[in-house]
Amino acid sequence: MDDRNDLPSRAMDEITGMAKQGMAHPSTRPVLTGAAIGAVAGALLPVVSLPLGLVAGAGFALWQRIKK
């Protein structure tokens, strides 16, 4: 199976697992940390807003968890 076709299903599995297990899921803390770092970067950088930084940081952290 092609990895690109499998990526959306892995993302959904991770997001569903985080929603069901909360902080007990191994991906929750890294994704929340990425969101916090992105939000801080969004607040400090004049071109990026805080919500955009938060989403970008969480997305990047999730990508790091599922790309393997």
N, CA, C and O atoms as a CHARMM CRD file, in Angstrom:
* protein
*
  272
    1    1 MET  N      0.84200  -1.17800   0.00000 PROA 1      0.00000
    2    1 MET  CA     0.00000   0.00000   0.00000 PROA 1      0.00000
    3    1 MET  C      0.88800   1.24200   0.00000 PROA 1      0.00000
    4    1 MET  O      1.92100   1.26500   0.66800 PROA 1      0.00000
    5    2 ASP  N      0.49800   2.25200  -0.73000 PROA 2      0.00000
    6    2 ASP  CA     1.24800   3.49700  -0.82800 PROA 2      0.00000
    7    2 ASP  C      1.12400   4.29200   0.47400 PROA 2      0.00000
    8    2 ASP  O      0.02800   4.41800   1.01900 PROA 2      0.00000
    9    3 ASP  N      2.23700   4.82500   0.97100 PROA 3      0.00000
   10    3 ASP  CA     2.23200   5.57700   2.22900 PROA 3      0.00000
   11    3 ASP  C      1.34800   6.82100   2.15400 PROA 3      0.00000
   12    3 ASP  O      0.70300   7.17800   3.13900 PROA 3      0.00000
   13    4 ARG  N      1.31100   7.48500   0.99800 PROA 4      0.00000
   14    4 ARG  CA     0.49600   8.69500   0.88900 PROA 4      0.00000
   15    4 ARG  C     -0.98700   8.38500   1.03300 PROA 4      0.00000
   16    4 ARG  O     -1.73000   9.19100   1.59400 PROA 4      0.00000
   17    5 ASN  N     -1.42700   7.25200   0.54800 PROA 5      0.00000
   18    5 ASN  CA    -2.83000   6.87300   0.68800 PROA 5      0.00000
   19    5 ASN  C     -3.14900   6.43800   2.11500 PROA 5      0.00000
   20    5 ASN  O     -4.29700   6.53200   2.55000 PROA 5      0.00000
   21    6 ASP  N     -2.16600   5.97400   2.82800 PROA 6      0.00000
   22    6 ASP  CA    -2.36400   5.50100   4.19200 PROA 6      0.00000
   23    6 ASP  C     -2.31100   6.64500   5.20900 PROA 6      0.00000
   24    6 ASP  O     -2.81700   6.50400   6.32200 PROA 6      0.00000
   25    7 LEU  N     -1.70900   7.76100   4.84000 PROA 7      0.00000
   26    7 LEU  CA    -1.52100   8.88100   5.75800 PROA 7      0.00000
   27    7 LEU  C     -2.83700   9.41900   6.34000 PROA 7      0.00000
   28    7 LEU  O     -2.90600   9.62500   7.55200 PROA 7      0.00000
   29    8 PRO  N     -3.86900   9.65300   5.54400 PROA 8      0.00000
   30    8 PRO  CA    -5.12800  10.13700   6.13000 PROA 8      0.00000
   31    8 PRO  C     -5.74600   9.15700   7.13100 PROA 8      0.00000
   32    8 PRO  O     -6.31200   9.57100   8.14300 PROA 8      0.00000
   33    9 SER  N     -5.63500   7.86600   6.84500 PROA 9      0.00000
   34    9 SER  CA    -6.21400   6.90400   7.78700 PROA 9      0.00000
   35    9 SER  C     -5.41300   6.85500   9.08700 PROA 9      0.00000
   36    9 SER  O     -5.98500   6.70100  10.16600 PROA 9      0.00000
   37   10 ARG  N     -4.09400   6.98600   8.98700 PROA 10     0.00000
   38   10 ARG  CA    -3.28100   7.02900  10.21400 PROA 10     0.00000
   39   10 ARG  C     -3.58200   8.28400  11.01200 PROA 10     0.00000
   40   10 ARG  O     -3.63300   8.24300  12.24100 PROA 10     0.00000
   41   11 ALA  N     -3.78200   9.41100  10.31700 PROA 11     0.00000
   42   11 ALA  CA    -4.12100  10.65700  11.02000 PROA 11     0.00000
   43   11 ALA  C     -5.45900  10.51900  11.74000 PROA 11     0.00000
   44   11 ALA  O     -5.59300  10.93200  12.89200 PROA 11     0.00000
   45   12 MET  N     -6.44100   9.94400  11.06700 PROA 12     0.00000
   46   12 MET  CA    -7.74800   9.75600  11.70600 PROA 12     0.00000
   47   12 MET  C     -7.65500   8.82400  12.91000 PROA 12     0.00000
   48   12 MET  O     -8.29800   9.06300  13.93200 PROA 12     0.00000
   49   13 ASP  N     -6.85100   7.75800  12.79300 PROA 13     0.00000
   50   13 ASP  CA    -6.66300   6.84200  13.92000 PROA 13     0.00000
   51   13 ASP  C     -6.05500   7.56400  15.11600 PROA 13     0.00000
   52   13 ASP  O     -6.49200   7.37100  16.25000 PROA 13     0.00000
   53   14 GLU  N     -5.04300   8.40100  14.86300 PROA 14     0.00000
   54   14 GLU  CA    -4.39800   9.14000  15.94900 PROA 14     0.00000
   55   14 GLU  C     -5.36600  10.14000  16.58000 PROA 14     0.00000
   56   14 GLU  O     -5.46400  10.22200  17.80400 PROA 14     0.00000
   57   15 ILE  N     -6.07500  10.89300  15.75500 PROA 15     0.00000
   58   15 ILE  CA    -7.00000  11.89700  16.27900 PROA 15     0.00000
   59   15 ILE  C     -8.12600  11.24000  17.05800 PROA 15     0.00000
   60   15 ILE  O     -8.51800  11.73000  18.11700 PROA 15     0.00000
   61   16 THR  N     -8.65200  10.13100  16.54000 PROA 16     0.00000
   62   16 THR  CA    -9.70800   9.39900  17.24300 PROA 16     0.00000
   63   16 THR  C     -9.19000   8.84700  18.56700 PROA 16     0.00000
   64   16 THR  O     -9.88000   8.91200  19.58400 PROA 16     0.00000
   65   17 GLY  N     -7.97800   8.30700  18.55300 PROA 17     0.00000
   66   17 GLY  CA    -7.38300   7.78600  19.78400 PROA 17     0.00000
   67   17 GLY  C     -7.17400   8.87700  20.82000 PROA 17     0.00000
   68   17 GLY  O     -7.42400   8.66400  22.00600 PROA 17     0.00000
   69   18 MET  N     -6.71700  10.04300  20.38000 PROA 18     0.00000
   70   18 MET  CA    -6.51600  11.15600  21.31900 PROA 18     0.00000
   71   18 MET  C     -7.84600  11.63300  21.87800 PROA 18     0.00000
   72   18 MET  O     -7.93400  11.98800  23.05300 PROA 18     0.00000
   73   19 ALA  N     -8.89200  11.64500  21.03700 PROA 19     0.00000
   74   19 ALA  CA   -10.21100  12.07700  21.50500 PROA 19     0.00000
   75   19 ALA  C    -10.78900  11.10200  22.52900 PROA 19     0.00000
   76   19 ALA  O    -11.41200  11.51700  23.50700 PROA 19     0.00000
   77   20 LYS  N    -10.58200   9.81100  22.30000 PROA 20     0.00000
   78   20 LYS  CA   -11.14400   8.80500  23.20500 PROA 20     0.00000
   79   20 LYS  C    -10.34500   8.66000  24.49300 PROA 20     0.00000
   80   20 LYS  O    -10.92500   8.53300  25.57100 PROA 20     0.00000
   81   21 GLN  N     -9.00500   8.67700  24.38900 PROA 21     0.00000
   82   21 GLN  CA    -8.16200   8.40100  25.55400 PROA 21     0.00000
   83   21 GLN  C     -7.69100   9.65100  26.27000 PROA 21     0.00000
   84   21 GLN  O     -7.20200   9.55900  27.39600 PROA 21     0.00000
   85   22 GLY  N     -7.81900  10.79700  25.66300 PROA 22     0.00000
   86   22 GLY  CA    -7.39300  12.03900  26.29800 PROA 22     0.00000
   87   22 GLY  C     -5.89600  12.06300  26.55000 PROA 22     0.00000
   88   22 GLY  O     -5.10400  11.71600  25.67400 PROA 22     0.00000
   89   23 MET  N     -5.51500  12.46800  27.73500 PROA 23     0.00000
   90   23 MET  CA    -4.09700  12.60100  28.08000 PROA 23     0.00000
   91   23 MET  C     -3.39600  11.25500  28.21200 PROA 23     0.00000
   92   23 MET  O     -2.16700  11.21300  28.27100 PROA 23     0.00000
   93   24 ALA  N     -4.13600  10.16200  28.26100 PROA 24     0.00000
   94   24 ALA  CA    -3.51800   8.83800  28.35300 PROA 24     0.00000
   95   24 ALA  C     -2.94900   8.38100  27.00900 PROA 24     0.00000
   96   24 ALA  O     -2.12000   7.47200  26.96800 PROA 24     0.00000
   97   25 HSD  N     -3.37800   8.99300  25.92500 PROA 25     0.00000
   98   25 HSD  CA    -2.87900   8.61900  24.60300 PROA 25     0.00000
   99   25 HSD  C     -1.46500   9.17200  24.42000 PROA 25     0.00000
  100   25 HSD  O     -1.20000  10.31400  24.79500 PROA 25     0.00000
  101   26 PRO  N     -0.54800   8.37400  23.84600 PROA 26     0.00000
  102   26 PRO  CA     0.84300   8.82500  23.71600 PROA 26     0.00000
  103   26 PRO  C      1.04500  10.01200  22.78000 PROA 26     0.00000
  104   26 PRO  O      2.08500  10.66600  22.86600 PROA 26     0.00000
  105   27 SER  N      0.11800  10.31700  21.90500 PROA 27     0.00000
  106   27 SER  CA     0.28600  11.44200  20.98500 PROA 27     0.00000
  107   27 SER  C     -0.25300  12.75300  21.53500 PROA 27     0.00000
  108   27 SER  O      0.06500  13.81500  21.00000 PROA 27     0.00000
  109   28 THR  N     -1.05100  12.70700  22.57700 PROA 28     0.00000
  110   28 THR  CA    -1.71400  13.91500  23.06200 PROA 28     0.00000
  111   28 THR  C     -0.72400  14.96400  23.54300 PROA 28     0.00000
  112   28 THR  O     -0.81000  16.12300  23.13900 PROA 28     0.00000
  113   29 ARG  N      0.19400  14.58200  24.38100 PROA 29     0.00000
  114   29 ARG  CA     1.13600  15.57100  24.93200 PROA 29     0.00000
  115   29 ARG  C      2.03300  16.20200  23.87200 PROA 29     0.00000
  116   29 ARG  O      2.19800  17.42200  23.87500 PROA 29     0.00000
  117   30 PRO  N      2.62600  15.40900  22.95300 PROA 30     0.00000
  118   30 PRO  CA     3.44000  16.05700  21.91300 PROA 30     0.00000
  119   30 PRO  C      2.63600  17.00300  21.02100 PROA 30     0.00000
  120   30 PRO  O      3.14000  18.05100  20.61800 PROA 30     0.00000
  121   31 VAL  N      1.39400  16.63900  20.71200 PROA 31     0.00000
  122   31 VAL  CA     0.57100  17.50400  19.86300 PROA 31     0.00000
  123   31 VAL  C      0.19000  18.77700  20.61400 PROA 31     0.00000
  124   31 VAL  O      0.19700  19.85900  20.02900 PROA 31     0.00000
  125   32 LEU  N     -0.14000  18.66600  21.89100 PROA 32     0.00000
  126   32 LEU  CA    -0.44800  19.85900  22.67800 PROA 32     0.00000
  127   32 LEU  C      0.78400  20.74500  22.84700 PROA 32     0.00000
  128   32 LEU  O      0.67600  21.97100  22.82600 PROA 32     0.00000
  129   33 THR  N      1.94800  20.13200  23.01500 PROA 33     0.00000
  130   33 THR  CA     3.19000  20.89900  23.11200 PROA 33     0.00000
  131   33 THR  C      3.46200  21.63600  21.80200 PROA 33     0.00000
  132   33 THR  O      3.84400  22.80600  21.81300 PROA 33     0.00000
  133   34 GLY  N      3.26600  20.95100  20.67600 PROA 34     0.00000
  134   34 GLY  CA     3.42800  21.59500  19.37600 PROA 34     0.00000
  135   34 GLY  C      2.46100  22.74800  19.19000 PROA 34     0.00000
  136   34 GLY  O      2.82300  23.78700  18.63700 PROA 34     0.00000
  137   35 ALA  N      1.22700  22.56700  19.65200 PROA 35     0.00000
  138   35 ALA  CA     0.23200  23.63600  19.56600 PROA 35     0.00000
  139   35 ALA  C      0.65400  24.83800  20.39700 PROA 35     0.00000
  140   35 ALA  O      0.50600  25.97800  19.95800 PROA 35     0.00000
  141   36 ALA  N      1.17600  24.59300  21.59100 PROA 36     0.00000
  142   36 ALA  CA     1.61200  25.68700  22.45500 PROA 36     0.00000
  143   36 ALA  C      2.79400  26.43500  21.84700 PROA 36     0.00000
  144   36 ALA  O      2.83100  27.66500  21.87300 PROA 36     0.00000
  145   37 ILE  N      3.75300  25.70300  21.30400 PROA 37     0.00000
  146   37 ILE  CA     4.91000  26.34100  20.67200 PROA 37     0.00000
  147   37 ILE  C      4.45600  27.15900  19.45400 PROA 37     0.00000
  148   37 ILE  O      4.92600  28.27600  19.24100 PROA 37     0.00000
  149   38 GLY  N      3.55200  26.60100  18.67000 PROA 38     0.00000
  150   38 GLY  CA     3.03000  27.32800  17.51500 PROA 38     0.00000
  151   38 GLY  C      2.26800  28.58200  17.92200 PROA 38     0.00000
  152   38 GLY  O      2.36700  29.61300  17.25700 PROA 38     0.00000
  153   39 ALA  N      1.51100  28.49900  19.00400 PROA 39     0.00000
  154   39 ALA  CA     0.76700  29.67000  19.47400 PROA 39     0.00000
  155   39 ALA  C      1.70900  30.77200  19.93600 PROA 39     0.00000
  156   39 ALA  O      1.47300  31.94900  19.66100 PROA 39     0.00000
  157   40 VAL  N      2.76600  30.39900  20.63000 PROA 40     0.00000
  158   40 VAL  CA     3.75400  31.39900  21.06900 PROA 40     0.00000
  159   40 VAL  C      4.42900  32.03300  19.85900 PROA 40     0.00000
  160   40 VAL  O      4.61800  33.24900  19.81200 PROA 40     0.00000
  161   41 ALA  N      4.79100  31.20700  18.88400 PROA 41     0.00000
  162   41 ALA  CA     5.40800  31.74600  17.66900 PROA 41     0.00000
  163   41 ALA  C      4.42600  32.65800  16.93700 PROA 41     0.00000
  164   41 ALA  O      4.81700  33.70500  16.42100 PROA 41     0.00000
  165   42 GLY  N      3.16700  32.26800  16.89100 PROA 42     0.00000
  166   42 GLY  CA     2.15600  33.10200  16.25100 PROA 42     0.00000
  167   42 GLY  C      1.95100  34.42200  16.96100 PROA 42     0.00000
  168   42 GLY  O      1.67000  35.43600  16.32100 PROA 42     0.00000
  169   43 ALA  N      2.08900  34.42300  18.27100 PROA 43     0.00000
  170   43 ALA  CA     1.93800  35.66100  19.03000 PROA 43     0.00000
  171   43 ALA  C      3.14200  36.57900  18.83700 PROA 43     0.00000
  172   43 ALA  O      3.00300  37.80200  18.85600 PROA 43     0.00000
  173   44 LEU  N      4.32200  35.99200  18.65300 PROA 44     0.00000
  174   44 LEU  CA     5.53600  36.79600  18.53200 PROA 44     0.00000
  175   44 LEU  C      5.79300  37.29800  17.11700 PROA 44     0.00000
  176   44 LEU  O      6.34500  38.38400  16.93700 PROA 44     0.00000
  177   45 LEU  N      5.40300  36.53000  16.12200 PROA 45     0.00000
  178   45 LEU  CA     5.67100  36.90800  14.73900 PROA 45     0.00000
  179   45 LEU  C      4.54400  37.79400  14.21000 PROA 45     0.00000
  180   45 LEU  O      3.36700  37.47400  14.38000 PROA 45     0.00000
  181   46 PRO  N      4.89900  38.89400  13.57700 PROA 46     0.00000
  182   46 PRO  CA     3.85900  39.82000  13.11800 PROA 46     0.00000
  183   46 PRO  C      3.04300  39.29900  11.93100 PROA 46     0.00000
  184   46 PRO  O      1.92100  39.75700  11.71600 PROA 46     0.00000
  185   47 VAL  N      3.57500  38.36700  11.16900 PROA 47     0.00000
  186   47 VAL  CA     2.88600  37.88600   9.97200 PROA 47     0.00000
  187   47 VAL  C      1.91100  36.76200  10.29200 PROA 47     0.00000
  188   47 VAL  O      0.96000  36.53700   9.54400 PROA 47     0.00000
  189   48 VAL  N      2.13500  36.05300  11.39500 PROA 48     0.00000
  190   48 VAL  CA     1.33500  34.87700  11.74800 PROA 48     0.00000
  191   48 VAL  C      0.46600  35.21700  12.95700 PROA 48     0.00000
  192   48 VAL  O      0.94700  35.80900  13.92300 PROA 48     0.00000
  193   49 SER  N     -0.80400  34.84500  12.90400 PROA 49     0.00000
  194   49 SER  CA    -1.68100  35.08400  14.05300 PROA 49     0.00000
  195   49 SER  C     -1.56500  33.93600  15.04800 PROA 49     0.00000
  196   49 SER  O     -1.05300  32.86700  14.71600 PROA 49     0.00000
  197   50 LEU  N     -2.03200  34.15900  16.24200 PROA 50     0.00000
  198   50 LEU  CA    -1.97800  33.14300  17.29800 PROA 50     0.00000
  199   50 LEU  C     -2.75700  31.87900  16.91200 PROA 50     0.00000
  200   50 LEU  O     -2.21900  30.78300  17.06400 PROA 50     0.00000
  201   51 PRO  N     -4.00400  31.98100  16.41800 PROA 51     0.00000
  202   51 PRO  CA    -4.72100  30.74700  16.04500 PROA 51     0.00000
  203   51 PRO  C     -4.04000  29.98000  14.90600 PROA 51     0.00000
  204   51 PRO  O     -4.00800  28.74900  14.91300 PROA 51     0.00000
  205   52 LEU  N     -3.50300  30.70600  13.94000 PROA 52     0.00000
  206   52 LEU  CA    -2.81300  30.04200  12.83900 PROA 52     0.00000
  207   52 LEU  C     -1.56200  29.33200  13.34400 PROA 52     0.00000
  208   52 LEU  O     -1.27100  28.21700  12.91400 PROA 52     0.00000
  209   53 GLY  N     -0.82700  29.95600  14.24100 PROA 53     0.00000
  210   53 GLY  CA     0.35200  29.32700  14.83800 PROA 53     0.00000
  211   53 GLY  C     -0.01500  28.08900  15.64000 PROA 53     0.00000
  212   53 GLY  O      0.68100  27.07500  15.58800 PROA 53     0.00000
  213   54 LEU  N     -1.10800  28.17900  16.37700 PROA 54     0.00000
  214   54 LEU  CA    -1.56300  27.03900  17.18400 PROA 54     0.00000
  215   54 LEU  C     -1.90300  25.84700  16.29000 PROA 54     0.00000
  216   54 LEU  O     -1.48100  24.72400  16.56700 PROA 54     0.00000
  217   55 VAL  N     -2.65600  26.08400  15.23100 PROA 55     0.00000
  218   55 VAL  CA    -3.04900  25.00400  14.32100 PROA 55     0.00000
  219   55 VAL  C     -1.82500  24.44900  13.59400 PROA 55     0.00000
  220   55 VAL  O     -1.69100  23.23500  13.43800 PROA 55     0.00000
  221   56 ALA  N     -0.94100  25.33000  13.15400 PROA 56     0.00000
  222   56 ALA  CA     0.25600  24.88600  12.44500 PROA 56     0.00000
  223   56 ALA  C      1.15600  24.06000  13.36600 PROA 56     0.00000
  224   56 ALA  O      1.69400  23.03700  12.94100 PROA 56     0.00000
  225   57 GLY  N      1.32500  24.48300  14.60200 PROA 57     0.00000
  226   57 GLY  CA     2.15000  23.73700  15.55300 PROA 57     0.00000
  227   57 GLY  C      1.57000  22.37100  15.87000 PROA 57     0.00000
  228   57 GLY  O      2.29800  21.38000  15.92700 PROA 57     0.00000
  229   58 ALA  N      0.26400  22.31500  16.07500 PROA 58     0.00000
  230   58 ALA  CA    -0.39200  21.02900  16.34600 PROA 58     0.00000
  231   58 ALA  C     -0.31600  20.12100  15.12400 PROA 58     0.00000
  232   58 ALA  O     -0.07700  18.92000  15.24900 PROA 58     0.00000
  233   59 GLY  N     -0.51900  20.69400  13.95500 PROA 59     0.00000
  234   59 GLY  CA    -0.43600  19.91000  12.72800 PROA 59     0.00000
  235   59 GLY  C      0.94700  19.34500  12.49000 PROA 59     0.00000
  236   59 GLY  O      1.09700  18.19200  12.08600 PROA 59     0.00000
  237   60 PHE  N      1.95900  20.16100  12.74200 PROA 60     0.00000
  238   60 PHE  CA     3.34200  19.69600  12.57000 PROA 60     0.00000
  239   60 PHE  C      3.66300  18.57600  13.55300 PROA 60     0.00000
  240   60 PHE  O      4.28100  17.58100  13.17600 PROA 60     0.00000
  241   61 ALA  N      3.25100  18.73000  14.80400 PROA 61     0.00000
  242   61 ALA  CA     3.51400  17.68500  15.79800 PROA 61     0.00000
  243   61 ALA  C      2.77500  16.39400  15.44800 PROA 61     0.00000
  244   61 ALA  O      3.32500  15.30600  15.61900 PROA 61     0.00000
  245   62 LEU  N      1.55400  16.49700  14.96700 PROA 62     0.00000
  246   62 LEU  CA     0.80600  15.31000  14.55400 PROA 62     0.00000
  247   62 LEU  C      1.50400  14.65200  13.36100 PROA 62     0.00000
  248   62 LEU  O      1.63000  13.42800  13.31300 PROA 62     0.00000
  249   63 TRP  N      1.95100  15.45000  12.41400 PROA 63     0.00000
  250   63 TRP  CA     2.68000  14.93800  11.24300 PROA 63     0.00000
  251   63 TRP  C      3.91300  14.16100  11.69700 PROA 63     0.00000
  252   63 TRP  O      4.19800  13.09000  11.16200 PROA 63     0.00000
  253   64 GLN  N      4.64100  14.68400  12.66800 PROA 64     0.00000
  254   64 GLN  CA     5.82900  14.01000  13.17200 PROA 64     0.00000
  255   64 GLN  C      5.49000  12.65400  13.79500 PROA 64     0.00000
  256   64 GLN  O      6.29100  11.72200  13.73000 PROA 64     0.00000
  257   65 ARG  N      4.32200  12.54800  14.39000 PROA 65     0.00000
  258   65 ARG  CA     3.90300  11.28900  15.01700 PROA 65     0.00000
  259   65 ARG  C      3.45700  10.24500  14.00800 PROA 65     0.00000
  260   65 ARG  O      3.67100   9.05400  14.23500 PROA 65     0.00000
  261   66 ILE  N      2.83700  10.65300  12.89100 PROA 66     0.00000
  262   66 ILE  CA     2.23600   9.67800  11.98000 PROA 66     0.00000
  263   66 ILE  C      3.07200   9.40700  10.74100 PROA 66     0.00000
  264   66 ILE  O      2.74600   8.48600   9.99300 PROA 66     0.00000
  265   67 LYS  N      4.11200  10.14800  10.49100 PROA 67     0.00000
  266   67 LYS  CA     4.86000   9.98800   9.23400 PROA 67     0.00000
  267   67 LYS  C      5.73900   8.75300   9.19600 PROA 67     0.00000
  268   67 LYS  O      6.22800   8.39200   8.12500 PROA 67     0.00000
  269   68 LYS  N      5.95600   8.10100  10.30400 PROA 68     0.00000
  270   68 LYS  CA     6.84600   6.93700  10.38500 PROA 68     0.00000
  271   68 LYS  C      6.36900   5.75100   9.59200 PROA 68     0.00000
  272   68 LYS  O      7.02900   4.71200   9.57900 PROA 68     0.00000
